[in-house]
Amino acid sequence: MELNWITSRARLTPNKTAIIDVTNDTSLAYCDIDNRSDRWLTFFEERNIGRGDRVAILAKNQIEVFEIMFACGKMGAIFVPLNWRLSHEELNYIIEDCNPKILLYNQRFSDTVNHLKKVSDAIPLDYPILIKPKKQDITCISESDPWLIIYTGGTTGKPKGVVLTHRAIMWNAINTIISWGLTDDEVTLNYLPLFHTGGINALSIPILMSGGTVVLGDQFDAKEAVHFLNKYKCTIALFVPTMYHLMVGTKEFKASLFPSMRTFLSGAAPCPLSIYESFQEKGIPFKEGYGLTEAGPNNFYISPQDAIWKKGSVGKPMMFNQIKLLKMDGTEAEVDEVGEILIKGKHSFQEYWNDQQETKSVWKDGWLYSGDLGRKDQDGYYYIVGRKKDMIITGGENVYPLEIEHWLCQYPEVEEACVIGLEDEKWGEQVTAFIVLKSGDSGIVEELKKHCTYKLAKYKIPKQFVFLKELPKTHVGKIDKKLLKKQYESNLENA
């Protein structure tokens, strides 16, 4: 398999626009990306960086991230994009864990870099690289060689380094291109951070491999996003539910028909049904996806047409991966039964960096145990139920928060809803709903309970409603349930 596919793509379509940076109003063709990655490669070699060495980067969404990533791929170095939203302590932990030979950074993060303790070589990204590029013989690189380490939250509270090989990244792209029918006409707008698998692997890499165009945005703005989707005639785009929530409320969204858009995708967290309805009212294609840093992140496909009558489904497994649902008793789930999502495919990760124990805990008999729960309907369409660790056991009954959250969000006054289980002496866990209201009027508890009785069994109805001005979010827009619970318990202790 050709591992240096960016050079092959540059050979096929050298003058086609590969990446546009809307922040700097710059664009590069495929030949430019390939040439610039060769310059970085030569720069790294002159600093004695070689195969297996880690190259860390602390940067916003900018073209250089791709240039450096491709340079690492060509020479066998390992690219480590750092989450600039982390604390200095968290970043220091990652630096110590992966031990990069060099750190490249955007000047806006100079203060952060000064707080990092074990960085021997830190170079700003605008450092002039006046180097004549030379081509690298990539035949020495194996499919099983690591290309990226993407750090994600760990069960122990420490970030885990997800090692993605050349094979994993390429098969995710190939699987996506074939299963989703991507072509060289695709244009995507990406606001997801490039330190996250969604920003790199969900659409950016597959579209670059297929010869399309990636439009990079940095700080998300709902009005701006609508403008750029139309300006650059985007055909497909992935946003998280929080972004969609902001977009559908703008007058720009309501006025636009998005004539070039073939598919709007939602990922990172389950999407409220009200978002579906906002797109359906306008006749605009919209669907959900499912993935995780350790696999893909693309695992399913559903057509926009099927997404209308299978609302909330992520579809069926893609061409080159398998899915299995395993119940708590170790048997495979039947139709409409809930089980943990197990994944098998060449797009899956290799290991957690420096953590064999955690690696063994998720890899069993060739299957990746995702920790997510799902169900499959009689037509073979899959639905995400929630995280295994988020499941609430109250009075001996299993409660899946996502079902309750979706229904609460159908109440007209509810802006956002999050359901968690709090320790309870009588029930084991108490179903508790945290609500953000549109009007701010919290005197509607009885109305919300009545609303719940229309659809939910009695044991699923929240015993307590807590009203907040906003819900804490992770760096990719997911509601941070762990932090929410911690904040709530802390407030009780200090009350």
C-alpha positions in Angstrom: 0.0 0.0 0.0 1.3 3.5 -0.9 1.9 5.2 2.4 3.1 8.5 1.0 -0.3 9.2 -0.5 -0.1 13.0 -0.2 2.7 13.0 -2.8 0.6 10.7 -5.0 -2.3 13.0 -4.7 -0.1 16.0 -5.5 1.1 14.2 -8.6 -2.5 13.5 -9.7 -4.0 16.9 -9.0 -1.0 19.3 -8.3 -2.9 22.6 -8.8 -6.2 21.6 -7.1 -6.8 23.6 -3.9 -6.2 21.4 -0.9 -6.6 23.6 2.1 -8.0 27.1 2.7 -7.3 28.9 6.0 -10.2 31.4 6.5 -8.5 33.1 9.4 -5.5 34.1 7.3 -7.3 34.1 4.0 -4.7 31.8 2.5 -4.9 28.7 0.4 -2.5 26.0 -0.8 -2.7 23.5 -3.7 -1.7 19.9 -3.3 1.7 20.5 -4.8 2.3 23.3 -2.2 1.3 21.0 0.7 3.6 18.2 -0.5 6.5 20.6 -1.1 6.1 22.3 2.3 6.0 19.0 4.1 9.3 18.1 2.4 10.8 21.3 3.8 9.6 20.4 7.3 11.0 16.9 6.7 14.4 18.3 5.8 14.3 20.7 8.8 13.6 17.7 11.1 16.4 15.6 9.7 18.8 18.5 10.2 17.8 18.5 13.9 18.4 14.7 14.1 14.8 13.8 14.3 14.1 10.4 12.9 11.9 7.4 12.8 9.9 6.9 16.0 10.8 10.3 17.4 7.8 12.4 18.7 7.1 15.8 17.2 4.6 17.8 19.3 2.7 20.8 18.1 0.7 23.4 20.1 -1.3 25.3 17.5 -4.6 26.6 16.4 -6.4 25.3 13.3 -3.9 26.3 10.7 -2.3 24.9 7.5 1.1 24.2 9.1 -0.5 21.4 11.2 -1.1 19.4 8.1 2.3 20.2 6.6 4.0 19.0 9.7 1.8 15.9 10.1 2.6 14.8 6.5 6.3 15.4 7.1 6.2 13.1 10.1 4.4 10.5 8.0 7.0 10.6 5.3 9.9 10.1 7.7 8.4 7.8 10.2 8.3 10.3 13.1 5.2 10.4 15.3 3.0 13.5 15.2 1.5 14.6 18.6 -1.0 17.5 18.4 -1.5 19.0 21.9 -4.8 20.2 23.3 -4.1 23.9 23.9 -7.1 24.1 26.2 -5.5 21.9 28.8 -3.9 23.2 32.0 -0.2 23.6 32.3 -0.2 20.6 34.6 -2.0 18.4 32.1 0.2 19.5 29.3 3.3 18.8 31.4 2.0 15.3 32.0 1.6 14.7 28.3 5.0 16.1 27.5 6.6 13.8 30.1 4.6 10.8 28.9 5.4 11.1 25.1 8.8 12.8 25.5 8.9 14.8 22.2 12.2 15.6 20.6 10.8 18.9 19.5 7.8 21.2 20.2 6.5 23.5 17.5 4.1 26.2 18.7 2.0 29.1 17.6 3.2 32.4 19.1 -0.1 32.9 20.8 0.9 30.0 23.1 4.3 31.4 24.1 3.3 31.8 27.7 2.1 28.2 27.9 5.3 26.9 26.4 7.2 28.9 29.1 5.4 26.8 31.7 6.3 23.5 30.2 9.1 21.9 32.1 10.6 19.1 30.0 10.8 20.6 26.5 14.3 20.6 25.3 13.7 22.1 21.8 10.8 24.5 21.3 10.4 26.3 18.0 7.7 28.9 17.0 5.8 28.0 13.8 6.8 31.2 12.1 10.5 30.3 12.4 11.9 30.8 8.9 12.5 27.5 7.2 14.7 28.5 4.3 15.6 25.0 3.4 15.8 23.3 0.1 13.4 20.3 0.4 14.5 16.8 -0.4 12.4 13.8 -1.1 12.4 11.0 1.4 12.5 7.3 0.6 9.4 6.1 2.5 9.9 2.5 1.6 11.4 2.0 5.1 8.0 3.0 6.7 5.7 0.1 7.6 1.9 0.2 7.8 2.2 -0.8 11.5 4.4 2.2 12.3 2.8 4.9 14.5 1.9 8.1 12.7 -0.1 10.0 15.4 -0.6 10.0 19.1 -3.8 11.7 20.0 -4.4 12.2 23.8 -7.8 11.6 25.1 -9.3 11.6 28.7 -8.4 8.5 30.8 -10.5 6.6 33.3 -8.0 7.4 35.9 -8.2 11.1 35.2 -4.9 11.2 33.3 -4.9 11.6 29.5 -4.2 8.5 27.4 -2.1 8.6 24.3 -4.0 6.8 21.5 -1.4 5.5 19.0 -2.7 5.5 15.4 -0.7 3.8 12.8 -0.4 4.5 9.1 -2.7 1.5 8.6 -5.4 2.8 11.0 -5.5 6.3 9.5 -5.4 5.1 5.9 -8.1 2.5 6.4 -10.4 5.0 8.1 -10.0 7.3 5.1 -10.5 4.5 2.6 -13.5 3.1 4.4 -15.0 6.6 4.7 -14.4 7.5 1.0 -15.9 4.2 -0.3 -18.8 3.9 2.3 -19.8 7.6 2.1 -19.2 8.0 -1.6 -16.7 10.9 -1.3 -15.3 12.4 -4.5 -12.7 15.0 -5.5 -15.6 17.6 -5.6 -16.0 17.5 -1.9 -15.5 20.7 0.1 -15.7 20.7 3.9 -15.6 23.4 6.5 -13.8 22.2 9.6 -14.0 24.0 13.0 -13.2 20.9 15.1 -9.8 21.3 16.7 -6.9 19.6 15.0 -5.7 18.1 18.3 -8.9 16.0 18.1 -9.5 13.0 15.9 -12.7 14.6 14.6 -10.8 17.5 13.2 -8.1 15.4 11.6 -9.6 12.0 10.7 -13.4 12.4 10.4 -13.4 14.4 7.2 -10.1 16.2 6.7 -7.9 13.2 5.9 -10.5 11.3 3.8 -11.3 14.5 1.8 -7.6 15.2 1.2 -7.0 11.6 0.1 -10.0 11.8 -2.3 -8.7 15.2 -3.8 -11.3 17.5 -2.3 -10.8 20.8 -0.3 -10.6 21.3 3.4 -11.7 24.8 4.6 -10.1 25.5 8.0 -11.9 27.7 10.6 -10.4 28.5 14.0 -12.7 30.0 16.6 -16.3 28.9 15.9 -18.9 31.6 15.2 -22.4 30.4 14.2 -23.0 33.3 11.7 -19.5 33.0 10.2 -19.9 29.3 9.8 -23.1 29.8 7.7 -21.4 32.4 5.7 -18.3 30.2 4.9 -20.5 27.1 4.1 -22.1 29.2 1.3 -19.0 31.2 0.3 -16.9 28.1 -0.4 -19.8 26.0 -1.7 -19.2 23.3 0.8 -20.7 19.9 0.2 -20.3 18.1 3.5 -19.5 19.3 7.0 -19.2 17.9 10.5 -20.2 20.0 13.6 -21.0 19.0 17.2 -24.5 19.5 18.6 -23.5 22.6 20.5 -22.4 24.2 17.3 -25.6 23.2 15.6 -27.6 24.6 18.4 -26.0 28.0 18.0 -26.3 27.8 14.2 -30.0 27.0 13.9 -30.9 30.0 16.1 -29.3 32.6 13.7 -31.2 34.5 11.1 -28.4 33.6 8.7 -29.3 29.9 9.0 -33.0 30.6 8.7 -32.4 32.6 5.5 -30.1 30.1 3.8 -31.0 27.1 1.7 -27.4 25.8 1.5 -27.7 24.8 -2.2 -24.3 23.1 -2.4 -24.5 21.1 0.8 -25.0 17.4 0.3 -24.8 16.3 3.9 -24.7 17.9 7.4 -23.1 15.5 9.9 -23.3 15.6 13.7 -20.8 13.9 15.9 -18.9 13.9 19.3 -22.2 13.7 21.3 -25.8 12.5 20.7 -27.8 15.2 18.9 -31.1 16.4 20.2 -34.1 15.6 18.0 -34.9 19.3 17.8 -31.8 19.8 15.6 -33.1 17.2 13.2 -36.3 19.0 13.0 -34.7 22.4 12.2 -33.0 20.8 9.2 -36.0 18.8 8.1 -38.2 21.8 8.1 -35.8 23.4 5.5 -35.5 20.1 3.5 -31.7 20.0 4.2 -30.0 16.6 4.6 -28.8 15.9 8.1 -27.6 12.8 9.9 -25.5 11.6 12.9 -22.3 9.6 13.1 -20.5 7.7 15.8 -16.9 7.2 16.5 -14.1 7.4 19.0 -10.4 8.3 18.9 -9.5 4.6 19.2 -11.5 3.6 16.1 -11.8 5.7 13.0 -13.5 7.8 14.2 -15.9 6.8 11.4 -17.7 3.5 11.9 -21.2 3.8 10.4 -23.0 5.1 7.4 -26.6 6.2 6.9 -28.0 8.0 3.9 -29.7 11.4 4.5 -32.9 9.9 3.2 -32.8 7.0 5.7 -31.9 9.4 8.5 -35.4 11.0 8.1 -37.3 7.9 8.9 -34.6 6.4 11.2 -34.2 9.5 13.2 -31.4 9.2 15.8 -29.8 6.3 14.1 -26.1 6.3 13.1 -26.9 3.7 10.4 -25.1 0.5 9.5 -21.5 -0.5 9.8 -19.3 0.7 7.0 -17.7 -1.5 4.3 -14.5 -2.5 6.1 -15.4 -2.7 9.8 -17.6 -5.0 12.0 -19.8 -4.1 14.9 -21.1 -6.3 17.7 -23.3 -5.5 20.7 -22.4 -7.4 23.9 -24.7 -7.6 26.9 -23.5 -7.5 30.5 -23.8 -11.3 30.7 -21.4 -11.7 27.8 -23.9 -12.8 25.2 -24.6 -10.9 22.0 -27.6 -8.6 22.1 -30.7 -9.4 20.1 -32.9 -6.9 18.2 -33.7 -3.8 20.3 -31.6 -5.1 23.2 -28.9 -2.8 24.6 -25.2 -3.9 24.6 -21.7 -2.5 24.6 -20.5 -1.6 21.2 -17.5 -3.8 20.1 -15.6 -2.8 17.0 -13.2 -4.7 14.7 -11.4 -3.3 11.7 -8.0 -2.1 10.4 -9.0 1.5 11.3 -8.6 0.7 15.0 -5.8 2.0 17.2 -2.7 0.0 18.1 -2.2 0.8 21.8 -2.2 3.4 24.5 1.3 4.9 24.7 3.2 3.7 27.7 0.0 2.0 29.1 -0.2 -1.7 28.3 -2.6 -2.4 31.2 -5.2 0.0 29.8 -4.6 -1.3 26.3 -5.3 -4.9 27.4 -8.5 -3.8 29.1 -10.1 -2.6 25.8 -8.7 -5.2 23.4 -10.1 -8.7 23.8 -10.1 -11.5 21.2 -9.5 -9.0 18.4 -12.4 -6.7 19.3 -12.2 -3.2 20.7 -14.5 -2.6 23.6 -15.7 0.9 23.2 -17.4 1.5 26.5 -20.4 2.9 24.6 -23.9 1.3 24.6 -26.0 0.8 21.6 -28.9 -1.1 20.2 -29.9 -2.4 16.7 -33.4 -2.4 15.3 -35.0 -5.1 13.1 -33.8 -3.4 9.9 -30.1 -3.5 11.1 -29.8 0.2 11.9 -27.8 1.1 15.0 -28.6 3.7 17.7 -26.3 5.0 20.4 -27.8 4.7 23.9 -25.0 6.3 25.9 -21.8 5.6 27.8 -21.6 2.4 29.8 -20.2 4.3 32.7 -23.2 6.8 32.5 -25.8 4.1 32.9 -27.9 4.6 36.1 -29.0 1.7 38.2 -32.0 2.9 40.3 -34.0 0.4 42.3 -32.5 -2.4 40.3 -33.6 -1.0 37.0 -31.2 0.1 34.2 -31.7 3.7 33.1 -30.0 5.2 30.0 -29.7 9.0 30.5 -29.8 9.8 26.7 -33.4 8.7 26.3 -34.5 11.1 29.1 -32.3 13.9 27.9 -33.8 13.7 24.4 -37.3 13.8 25.8 -36.6 16.7 28.2 -35.2 18.7 25.2 -38.6 18.3 23.5 -40.2 20.5 26.1 -40.5 24.0 24.6 -38.8 25.8 27.5 -35.8 23.5 27.8 -32.6 24.7 26.1 -30.3 21.9 27.3 -30.7 18.8 29.5 -28.2 16.5 31.2 -29.2 13.5 33.3 -26.8 11.7 35.8 -27.2 9.3 38.7 -26.4 10.6 42.2 -25.9 8.3 45.1 -29.1 7.5 47.0 -29.5 5.4 50.2 -32.9 4.1 49.1 -32.6 3.7 45.3 -28.9 3.1 45.0 -28.8 6.0 42.5 -31.2 8.8 42.0 -32.1 10.0 38.5 -31.2 13.7 38.5 -31.8 16.2 35.7 -29.7 19.3 35.2 -31.6 21.8 33.0 -30.8 25.0 31.2 -34.0 26.9 30.3 -34.6 29.3 27.5 -36.5 31.8 29.6 -34.8 31.3 32.9 -38.1 30.6 34.7 -37.4 27.6 37.0 -41.0 27.2 38.3 -41.9 24.4 35.9 -40.8 21.3 37.8 -44.3 19.8 37.9 -44.8 20.6 34.2 -41.5 18.8 33.4 -42.5 15.8 35.5 -45.9 15.7 33.7 -44.1 15.9 30.3 -41.9 12.9 31.3 -44.9 10.8 32.2 -46.1 10.9 28.6 -43.2 8.8 27.4 -41.0 7.5 30.3 -41.6 4.7 32.8 -42.0 6.0 36.3 -38.5 4.8 37.5 -36.9 6.9 34.6 -38.5 10.2 35.6 -36.0 12.4 37.4 -36.5 12.6 41.2 -34.8 15.9 41.2 -34.5 18.9 38.7 -31.5 21.2 39.1 -31.6 24.5 37.0 -28.4 26.0 35.8 -27.4 28.9 33.6 -25.1 26.7 31.6 -23.7 23.2 31.5 -20.0 22.6 31.6 -18.5 21.4 28.3 -15.4 19.6 27.1 -13.1 21.0 24.5 -15.1 19.4 21.7 -18.5 20.6 22.9 -19.7 17.5 24.9 -21.4 18.1 28.2 -18.9 17.2 30.8 -20.9 14.9 33.1 -17.9 14.2 35.4 -17.3 17.9 36.0 -21.0 18.6 36.4 -21.3 15.9 39.1 -18.2 17.2 40.8 -19.4 20.8 40.8 -22.8 19.8 42.2 -21.4 17.7 45.0 -18.9 20.5 45.9 -21.8 23.0 46.0 -23.7 20.7 48.4 -20.6 20.4 50.7 -20.2 24.2 50.8 -23.8 25.0 51.3 
